[in-house]
């Protein structure tokens, strides 16, 4: 498991360096992360608000 985590860290670092090479890439990267987080929160909100109807 440590080996896979180390590989993941290396690949994440390389991907981040590529994204942050230019100002535009950094802005797009950050906006994408924020949008992904907001959609996840929306999904959780909808999941918890609508499961009562599903469960009965």
GUGU-856896 format. One record per residue: z, x, y of N, C-alpha, C in turn; residue number from 1. Coordinates in nm, 3 decimals, m for minus. Layout:
N
SITE, Z, X, Y, Z, X, Y, Z, X, Y, NUM
...
end
This chain:
56
SITE, 0.000, 0.082, m0.119, 0.000, 0.000, 0.000, 0.000, 0.087, 0.126, 1
SITE, 0.072, 0.200, 0.121, 0.075, 0.290, 0.236, m0.064, 0.344, 0.266, 2
SITE, m0.139, 0.370, 0.161, m0.275, 0.425, 0.179, m0.364, 0.326, 0.252, 3
SITE, m0.357, 0.199, 0.212, m0.440, 0.097, 0.277, m0.398, 0.076, 0.422, 4
SITE, m0.267, 0.084, 0.448, m0.219, 0.070, 0.585, m0.268, 0.186, 0.671, 5
SITE, m0.268, 0.306, 0.615, m0.315, 0.423, 0.688, m0.465, 0.411, 0.718, 6
SITE, m0.542, 0.365, 0.620, m0.686, 0.343, 0.641, m0.709, 0.237, 0.747, 7
SITE, m0.629, 0.129, 0.742, m0.642, 0.022, 0.841, m0.613, 0.075, 0.980, 8
SITE, m0.509, 0.159, 0.994, m0.476, 0.215, 1.125, m0.589, 0.302, 1.179, 9
SITE, m0.648, 0.382, 1.092, m0.759, 0.468, 1.135, m0.878, 0.384, 1.181, 10
SITE, m0.914, 0.285, 1.103, m1.029, 0.201, 1.138, m1.002, 0.119, 1.264, 11
SITE, m0.878, 0.072, 1.280, m0.843, m0.003, 1.400, m0.851, 0.085, 1.524, 12
SITE, m0.805, 0.209, 1.510, m0.815, 0.302, 1.622, m0.958, 0.330, 1.662, 13
SITE, m1.044, 0.348, 1.564, m1.185, 0.373, 1.593, m1.249, 0.252, 1.660, 14
SITE, m1.220, 0.132, 1.610, m1.276, 0.011, 1.669, m1.227, m0.009, 1.812, 15
SITE, m1.100, 0.021, 1.837, m1.045, 0.007, 1.972, m1.109, 0.108, 2.067, 16
SITE, m1.131, 0.230, 2.021, m1.195, 0.330, 2.106, m1.336, 0.287, 2.143, 17
SITE, m1.407, 0.229, 2.050, m1.543, 0.182, 2.078, m1.538, 0.068, 2.180, 18
SITE, m1.442, m0.024, 2.164, m1.433, m0.138, 2.254, m1.392, m0.096, 2.395, 19
SITE, m1.309, 0.006, 2.406, m1.257, 0.046, 2.536, m1.334, 0.160, 2.602, 20
SITE, m1.453, 0.190, 2.554, m1.533, 0.295, 2.616, m1.582, 0.255, 2.754, 21
SITE, m1.606, 0.127, 2.774, m1.651, 0.081, 2.905, m1.558, m0.030, 2.953, 22
SITE, m1.559, m0.053, 3.081, m1.474, m0.158, 3.138, m1.517, m0.295, 3.086, 23
SITE, m1.647, m0.318, 3.075, m1.696, m0.446, 3.026, m1.653, m0.469, 2.882, 24
SITE, m1.661, m0.366, 2.799, m1.618, m0.378, 2.660, m1.470, m0.409, 2.649, 25
SITE, m1.390, m0.348, 2.735, m1.246, m0.373, 2.734, m1.216, m0.517, 2.774, 26
SITE, m1.287, m0.565, 2.876, m1.264, m0.703, 2.923, m1.303, m0.803, 2.816, 27
SITE, m1.417, m0.782, 2.753, m1.462, m0.872, 2.646, m1.365, m0.869, 2.528, 28
SITE, m1.317, m0.751, 2.495, m1.222, m0.734, 2.384, m1.094, m0.812, 2.412, 29
SITE, m1.038, m0.796, 2.532, m0.913, m0.864, 2.568, m0.934, m1.015, 2.576, 30
SITE, m1.044, m1.059, 2.634, m1.071, m1.203, 2.641, m1.085, m1.262, 2.501, 31
SITE, m1.151, m1.189, 2.412, m1.165, m1.236, 2.274, m1.031, m1.248, 2.204, 32
SITE, m0.942, m1.151, 2.226, m0.809, m1.157, 2.165, m0.730, m1.275, 2.219, 33
SITE, m0.737, m1.297, 2.349, m0.664, m1.409, 2.409, m0.718, m1.542, 2.359, 34
SITE, m0.851, m1.555, 2.352, m0.910, m1.679, 2.302, m0.872, m1.705, 2.157, 35
SITE, m0.873, m1.600, 2.075, m0.834, m1.616, 1.935, m0.690, m1.663, 1.924, 36
SITE, m0.602, m1.608, 2.005, m0.461, m1.648, 2.004, m0.446, m1.793, 2.050, 37
SITE, m0.518, m1.832, 2.154, m0.510, m1.971, 2.203, m0.563, m2.071, 2.101, 38
SITE, m0.673, m2.037, 2.034, m0.725, m2.126, 1.931, m0.629, m2.137, 1.813, 39
SITE, m0.559, m2.028, 1.780, m0.460, m2.032, 1.674, m0.344, m2.124, 1.713, 40
SITE, m0.298, m2.114, 1.838, m0.191, m2.202, 1.884, m0.235, m2.348, 1.884, 41
SITE, m0.359, m2.373, 1.925, m0.413, m2.509, 1.922, m0.419, m2.561, 1.779, 42
SITE, m0.461, m2.477, 1.686, m0.465, m2.514, 1.546, m0.327, m2.551, 1.495, 43
SITE, m0.227, m2.469, 1.527, m0.090, m2.499, 1.484, m0.039, m2.628, 1.545, 44
SITE, m0.069, m2.649, 1.673, m0.027, m2.771, 1.739, m0.089, m2.893, 1.672, 45
SITE, m0.218, m2.889, 1.647, m0.285, m3.000, 1.580, m0.235, m3.019, 1.438, 46
SITE, m0.211, m2.911, 1.369, m0.163, m2.919, 1.231, m0.028, m2.988, 1.225, 47
SITE, 0.065, m2.949, 1.311, 0.199, m3.008, 1.307, 0.203, m3.146, 1.365, 48
SITE, 0.114, m3.179, 1.457, 0.115, m3.313, 1.515, 0.047, m3.416, 1.427, 49
SITE, m0.047, m3.374, 1.343, m0.123, m3.468, 1.259, m0.078, m3.473, 1.113, 50
SITE, 0.012, m3.385, 1.070, 0.050, m3.386, 0.931, 0.138, m3.503, 0.894, 51
SITE, 0.206, m3.564, 0.990, 0.287, m3.681, 0.959, 0.198, m3.795, 0.909, 52
SITE, 0.081, m3.810, 0.968, m0.011, m3.914, 0.925, m0.066, m3.884, 0.786, 53
SITE, m0.084, m3.758, 0.753, m0.136, m3.720, 0.624, m0.030, m3.738, 0.515, 54
SITE, 0.093, m3.698, 0.546, 0.200, m3.701, 0.447, 0.250, m3.843, 0.422, 55
SITE, 0.229, m3.928, 0.518, 0.269, m4.065, 0.496, 0.392, m4.099, 0.569, 56
end
